[in-house]
Amino acid sequence: MDSRDEFTFRTTDLDPGSDAALGADYTMLWEGSAARCPFQSPAILGWFNRSIRDRARLFALRDDRGMQAAVVLRQDASGGLSFLSDLKTDVNRFLFHRELEEGGKRAFFIGLLRTVIAEGRTLTLNSQLGDHPDTALLLAIVKEQGMWATVVDNSACPVLEAASPEELFAQVDAQRELRYRVNKLRNQKQAEFEVFTDQVDLETWTADFQQAHISRWEGTDTPSRFRDLERRQFLLGCLQAWAANGLLVRFSVRTKDGRTGFVIGLRAPGTIIHHSTTYHPCHAKFSPGKALLHTMAGWMRDNGLRILDFGDGREPYKYSVATSERPLQRIFIGRRSDLRFRASSSMIRMVRGNQLLYGMYQRHLKRRWRS
């Protein structure tokens, strides 16, 4: 049975500064979810919780089997709620047990929205999959509850999906330029292609990544945020957390001059998320990032993964292999009587819909905020 009457919805504050605040029941739910989204894994949310000063809250649906649905939201100084995983993510997901039926999902969303109404809060849901049934269900329940919502088409995740890992590799290997980049690095720079699935050499590797990123953006109008010690420590904590949950896969190119190209990959069911990448500008003509796409595809073939998800953003290099994309939306939800929130949300939607204004944001602001 999946009757709403069998469920209990509750919200609790996470213990500030604790990486064990979510508890074993959240870990069991995440492990039992279909998505096992790396941006909602127990270790990464624990690290995020230790990294903020704002209040973090767990909203959860339980029955006699345990926790069946959950989300961890950050409450800002104005009382607005947003995903804690906004700190570093490509996509934000609500966590549902793989066996939870629609009735249970409805009970969770109703509990969340009624809490928002009762407390007079707002919801800003970034990086939502616009083509996912859970998103459609949430918006339908918002309407049923008499609340106000607006949806902004925000970005997309380019994707290469194949019927099998072997087919995915064949599609990537068919790209002549990618094979050329691999061979050029090997023949002219005696390059080695590295893959790490544990924490071996993690601190040094991360420092190499950050230094390459700093060099890559030096002298541009969007210098690297890794010039800041706090940002460097934050990234290292993220990678350590993902590694602790068995989700981190690091790809790199090493030459006699050191590591020169990097990809931070994250595991999801059947998938590698191409989360972050950089290269040292002294080797730009060798396109190490493109060469690493071939390395990734070979590793995916050998490890039974058939989906290469390039994460948030339509950067041109992703489409050298991506054949489709998943839309990402930003959803604003509040009370109909909250005119200030409605006005500010509508302004954001207007900017996103104006090519000139949004182009200025993309060129001058977005890179500064992402790392």
C-alpha positions as CSV (number, residue, x, y, z in Angstrom):
1,M,0.0,0.0,0.0
2,D,1.1,3.6,-0.6
3,S,-1.6,5.4,1.2
4,R,-0.9,9.0,2.4
5,D,-2.4,8.1,5.9
6,E,0.5,5.7,6.5
7,F,3.2,8.4,6.2
8,T,4.5,11.0,8.7
9,F,6.1,14.2,7.4
10,R,8.6,16.0,9.7
11,T,11.3,18.6,9.4
12,T,14.4,18.8,11.7
13,D,17.4,21.1,11.9
14,L,20.7,19.6,11.1
15,D,23.3,19.7,13.8
16,P,25.4,22.8,12.8
17,G,29.0,21.9,11.9
18,S,28.4,18.1,12.0
19,D,29.0,15.8,9.1
20,A,27.1,13.0,10.8
21,A,23.9,15.1,11.2
22,L,21.9,13.2,8.6
23,G,22.0,9.9,10.3
24,A,21.9,6.3,9.2
25,D,18.3,6.5,7.9
26,Y,19.2,9.1,5.4
27,T,22.1,7.0,4.2
28,M,19.9,4.0,3.8
29,L,17.4,6.1,1.8
30,W,20.1,7.5,-0.5
31,E,21.5,4.0,-1.0
32,G,18.0,2.7,-1.8
33,S,17.1,5.5,-4.2
34,A,17.0,5.0,-8.0
35,A,19.1,8.1,-8.8
36,R,21.8,7.9,-6.1
37,C,22.5,11.5,-7.1
38,P,26.0,12.4,-6.0
39,F,25.0,15.9,-5.1
40,Q,22.7,14.6,-2.4
41,S,25.0,11.9,-1.1
42,P,25.3,11.7,2.7
43,A,29.0,12.7,2.8
44,I,28.7,15.7,0.5
45,L,25.7,17.1,2.3
46,G,27.6,16.6,5.6
47,W,30.5,18.6,4.2
48,F,28.1,21.3,2.9
49,N,26.5,21.5,6.3
50,R,29.9,22.1,7.9
51,S,30.7,24.8,5.3
52,I,27.8,27.2,5.9
53,R,26.6,29.4,8.7
54,D,22.9,29.4,7.6
55,R,20.4,27.0,9.0
56,A,20.2,23.6,7.2
57,R,16.9,21.6,7.5
58,L,16.0,18.0,6.7
59,F,12.5,17.6,5.4
60,A,11.6,13.9,5.4
61,L,8.7,11.4,4.9
62,R,8.7,8.3,7.0
63,D,6.5,5.2,7.4
64,D,7.0,2.0,9.3
65,R,9.8,0.9,6.9
66,G,11.8,4.0,7.7
67,M,12.6,7.2,5.7
68,Q,11.0,7.1,2.2
69,A,11.6,10.6,0.9
70,A,13.8,13.5,1.9
71,V,15.4,16.8,0.9
72,V,18.0,19.0,2.7
73,L,17.3,22.7,2.3
74,R,19.3,25.8,3.3
75,Q,17.4,28.6,5.0
76,D,18.8,32.0,4.3
77,A,18.6,35.1,6.5
78,S,15.4,36.2,4.8
79,G,13.8,32.8,5.5
80,G,13.9,31.6,1.9
81,L,14.6,27.9,1.3
82,S,16.8,26.5,-1.4
83,F,18.8,23.3,-1.9
84,L,21.8,22.9,0.3
85,S,23.5,21.2,-2.6
86,D,23.4,24.5,-4.5
87,L,26.9,25.0,-3.0
88,K,28.3,22.8,-5.7
89,T,26.0,20.9,-8.1
90,D,25.0,20.2,-11.6
91,V,21.5,19.0,-10.8
92,N,19.4,19.0,-7.6
93,R,17.1,16.0,-6.9
94,F,14.5,15.2,-4.3
95,L,15.4,11.9,-2.7
96,F,12.8,9.1,-3.1
97,H,13.2,5.4,-2.3
98,R,13.1,3.4,-5.5
99,E,10.0,1.5,-4.4
100,L,8.0,4.6,-3.4
101,E,4.9,5.0,-5.5
102,E,3.3,8.3,-6.6
103,G,1.1,8.4,-3.6
104,G,4.1,8.6,-1.3
105,K,5.7,11.3,-3.5
106,R,2.5,13.3,-3.3
107,A,2.5,13.0,0.5
108,F,6.1,14.3,0.6
109,F,5.5,17.3,-1.7
110,I,2.3,18.2,0.1
111,G,4.1,18.1,3.5
112,L,6.8,20.3,2.1
113,L,4.5,22.8,0.6
114,R,2.3,23.0,3.6
115,T,5.3,23.7,5.8
116,V,6.3,26.5,3.4
117,I,2.8,28.0,3.7
118,A,2.6,27.6,7.5
119,E,6.0,29.2,8.1
120,G,5.5,31.9,5.5
121,R,8.5,30.9,3.5
122,T,9.5,30.7,-0.2
123,L,11.1,28.0,-2.2
124,T,13.8,28.6,-4.9
125,L,14.6,25.3,-6.6
126,N,17.6,25.5,-8.8
127,S,18.9,23.0,-11.4
128,Q,15.7,21.0,-11.7
129,L,15.3,18.5,-14.5
130,G,12.6,19.9,-16.7
131,D,11.9,16.6,-18.4
132,H,11.5,14.6,-15.2
133,P,8.1,13.3,-13.9
134,D,8.9,14.4,-10.4
135,T,9.2,18.0,-11.5
136,A,5.8,17.8,-13.3
137,L,4.3,16.2,-10.2
138,L,5.6,18.9,-7.9
139,L,4.2,21.7,-10.1
140,A,0.8,20.0,-10.3
141,I,0.7,19.8,-6.5
142,V,1.8,23.5,-6.2
143,K,-1.3,24.4,-8.2
144,E,-3.5,22.1,-6.2
145,Q,-2.3,23.7,-3.0
146,G,-3.3,27.2,-4.3
147,M,0.3,28.4,-4.3
148,W,2.1,30.6,-6.9
149,A,5.0,29.3,-9.0
150,T,7.0,30.4,-12.0
151,V,9.4,28.3,-14.0
152,V,12.6,29.6,-15.7
153,D,14.3,27.6,-18.4
154,N,17.8,28.0,-17.1
155,S,20.3,25.7,-18.7
156,A,20.8,22.1,-19.8
157,C,23.0,19.0,-19.3
158,P,24.4,17.7,-22.6
159,V,24.3,14.0,-22.7
160,L,25.7,11.0,-24.7
161,E,23.6,8.0,-24.0
162,A,24.1,4.6,-25.7
163,A,22.4,1.2,-25.6
164,S,25.5,-0.3,-24.0
165,P,29.0,0.7,-22.7
166,E,30.6,-0.8,-25.8
167,E,28.4,1.3,-28.0
168,L,29.2,4.5,-26.1
169,F,32.9,3.8,-26.5
170,A,32.4,3.1,-30.2
171,Q,30.7,6.4,-30.7
172,V,33.4,8.4,-29.0
173,D,36.2,6.4,-30.6
174,A,34.7,7.2,-34.0
175,Q,35.6,10.8,-33.4
176,R,38.8,11.2,-35.4
177,E,39.8,14.4,-33.6
178,L,39.7,12.8,-30.2
179,R,41.9,9.9,-31.3
180,Y,44.3,12.5,-32.8
181,R,44.5,14.4,-29.5
182,V,45.3,11.3,-27.6
183,N,48.0,10.2,-30.1
184,K,49.5,13.7,-30.3
185,L,49.9,13.9,-26.5
186,R,51.4,10.4,-26.3
187,N,53.8,10.8,-29.3
188,Q,54.9,14.4,-28.7
189,K,54.7,14.8,-24.9
190,Q,55.1,11.1,-23.8
191,A,51.8,11.6,-21.9
192,E,50.2,9.1,-19.6
193,F,46.5,9.1,-18.9
194,E,45.6,8.6,-15.3
195,V,42.3,7.3,-13.7
196,F,41.8,7.4,-9.9
197,T,38.8,5.9,-8.2
198,D,40.0,6.3,-4.6
199,Q,41.8,8.9,-2.5
200,V,45.3,8.1,-3.6
201,D,47.3,11.3,-4.2
202,L,44.0,13.3,-3.8
203,E,45.5,16.4,-2.1
204,T,48.3,16.7,-4.6
205,W,46.0,16.0,-7.6
206,T,43.5,18.7,-6.3
207,A,46.3,21.2,-5.9
208,D,47.5,20.5,-9.4
209,F,43.9,20.9,-10.7
210,Q,43.5,24.3,-8.9
211,Q,46.9,25.6,-10.1
212,A,46.0,24.7,-13.7
213,H,42.7,26.4,-13.3
214,I,44.4,29.6,-11.9
215,S,46.8,29.6,-14.9
216,R,44.0,28.9,-17.4
217,W,42.1,32.0,-16.3
218,E,44.9,34.3,-15.4
219,G,44.7,37.7,-17.2
220,T,41.1,37.2,-18.2
221,D,38.0,39.1,-17.0
222,T,37.0,36.0,-15.1
223,P,40.0,35.0,-13.0
224,S,39.9,31.7,-11.1
225,R,38.2,31.6,-7.7
226,F,40.9,29.1,-6.6
227,R,43.2,32.1,-5.9
228,D,41.2,32.2,-2.6
229,L,42.4,29.7,0.0
230,E,38.9,29.1,1.3
231,R,37.7,28.0,-2.2
232,R,40.6,25.7,-2.5
233,Q,39.8,24.0,0.8
234,F,36.2,23.8,-0.1
235,L,36.9,21.9,-3.3
236,L,39.2,19.5,-1.5
237,G,36.5,18.8,1.0
238,C,34.0,18.1,-1.8
239,L,36.3,15.6,-3.5
240,Q,37.1,13.9,-0.2
241,A,33.3,13.6,0.6
242,W,32.5,12.2,-2.8
243,A,35.4,9.7,-2.5
244,A,34.1,8.6,0.9
245,N,30.8,7.6,-0.8
246,G,32.6,5.9,-3.6
247,L,31.4,8.4,-6.2
248,L,34.6,10.2,-7.3
249,V,36.5,9.3,-10.5
250,R,39.4,11.5,-11.4
251,F,40.9,11.6,-14.9
252,S,44.1,13.4,-15.8
253,V,46.9,13.7,-18.3
254,R,50.5,13.6,-17.0
255,T,53.5,14.7,-19.0
256,K,57.1,15.2,-18.0
257,D,56.1,18.7,-17.1
258,G,53.4,17.4,-14.7
259,R,49.7,17.1,-14.9
260,T,48.2,19.2,-17.6
261,G,44.6,18.2,-18.1
262,F,41.9,17.2,-15.6
263,V,38.3,16.0,-15.3
264,I,36.4,15.5,-12.0
265,G,33.9,12.8,-12.7
266,L,31.1,11.6,-10.5
267,R,29.3,8.3,-10.6
268,A,25.6,7.8,-10.8
269,P,23.7,4.6,-11.8
270,G,25.0,3.7,-15.3
271,T,26.5,7.2,-15.6
272,I,29.6,9.3,-15.2
273,I,28.9,13.0,-14.7
274,H,31.6,15.2,-16.3
275,H,31.4,17.6,-13.4
276,S,34.4,19.9,-13.7
277,T,37.4,20.2,-16.0
278,T,40.4,22.4,-16.7
279,Y,43.8,22.3,-18.4
280,H,47.1,24.1,-18.2
281,P,47.3,26.8,-20.9
282,C,50.9,25.9,-21.9
283,H,49.4,22.7,-23.4
284,A,46.3,24.3,-24.9
285,K,47.3,23.4,-28.4
286,F,47.1,19.7,-27.4
287,S,43.5,19.9,-26.2
288,P,44.0,17.6,-23.2
289,G,40.4,18.0,-22.2
290,K,39.3,16.5,-25.5
291,A,41.8,13.7,-25.2
292,L,40.4,12.9,-21.8
293,L,36.9,12.4,-23.3
294,H,38.4,9.3,-25.1
295,T,40.0,8.1,-21.9
296,M,36.7,8.5,-20.0
297,A,34.8,6.5,-22.7
298,G,37.3,3.7,-22.4
299,W,37.0,3.6,-18.6
300,M,33.2,3.6,-18.9
301,R,33.2,0.7,-21.3
302,D,35.4,-1.3,-18.9
303,N,33.2,-0.4,-15.9
304,G,29.8,-1.0,-17.5
305,L,28.6,2.6,-17.8
306,R,26.6,3.8,-20.8
307,I,25.7,7.4,-20.1
308,L,28.1,10.3,-20.2
309,D,26.4,13.4,-18.6
310,F,28.3,16.6,-19.2
311,G,26.6,18.4,-16.3
312,D,25.2,22.0,-16.2
313,G,26.2,24.2,-19.2
314,R,26.1,24.3,-23.0
315,E,29.9,24.8,-23.5
316,P,30.7,23.9,-27.2
317,Y,33.3,21.2,-26.4
318,K,30.6,19.0,-24.8
319,Y,28.8,18.7,-28.1
320,S,31.8,17.1,-29.8
321,V,30.3,13.9,-28.4
322,A,26.9,14.7,-26.8
323,T,23.9,13.9,-28.9
324,S,21.1,15.2,-26.7
325,E,20.5,17.4,-23.6
326,R,18.4,17.4,-20.5
327,P,16.8,20.8,-19.7
328,L,17.4,22.4,-16.4
329,Q,14.9,24.7,-14.8
330,R,14.8,27.2,-11.9
331,I,11.5,27.0,-10.1
332,F,10.2,29.7,-7.7
333,I,7.3,28.7,-5.3
334,G,5.6,30.9,-2.8
335,R,2.3,32.1,-1.5
336,R,0.1,34.1,-3.9
337,S,0.0,36.9,-1.4
338,D,3.9,37.3,-1.4
339,L,4.0,40.1,-4.0
340,R,7.7,41.0,-3.3
341,F,8.8,37.4,-4.0
342,R,6.6,37.2,-7.1
343,A,8.0,40.4,-8.4
344,S,11.7,39.5,-7.9
345,S,11.1,36.0,-9.4
346,S,9.4,37.5,-12.4
347,M,12.3,39.9,-12.9
348,I,14.8,36.9,-13.0
349,R,12.6,35.2,-15.5
350,M,12.5,38.4,-17.7
351,V,16.4,38.6,-17.6
352,R,16.7,35.0,-18.5
353,G,14.3,35.5,-21.4
354,N,16.2,38.5,-22.8
355,Q,19.2,37.4,-24.9
356,L,21.1,40.7,-24.5
357,L,20.8,40.8,-20.7
358,Y,21.4,37.1,-20.2
359,G,24.4,37.3,-22.5
360,M,25.9,39.9,-20.2
361,Y,25.3,37.6,-17.3
362,Q,26.9,34.6,-19.0
363,R,30.0,36.6,-20.1
364,H,30.7,38.6,-17.0
365,L,29.1,37.0,-13.9
366,K,28.4,33.3,-14.3
367,R,32.0,32.1,-14.5
368,R,32.8,34.1,-11.3
369,W,30.2,32.2,-9.4
370,R,31.0,28.7,-10.6
371,S,34.1,26.7,-9.7
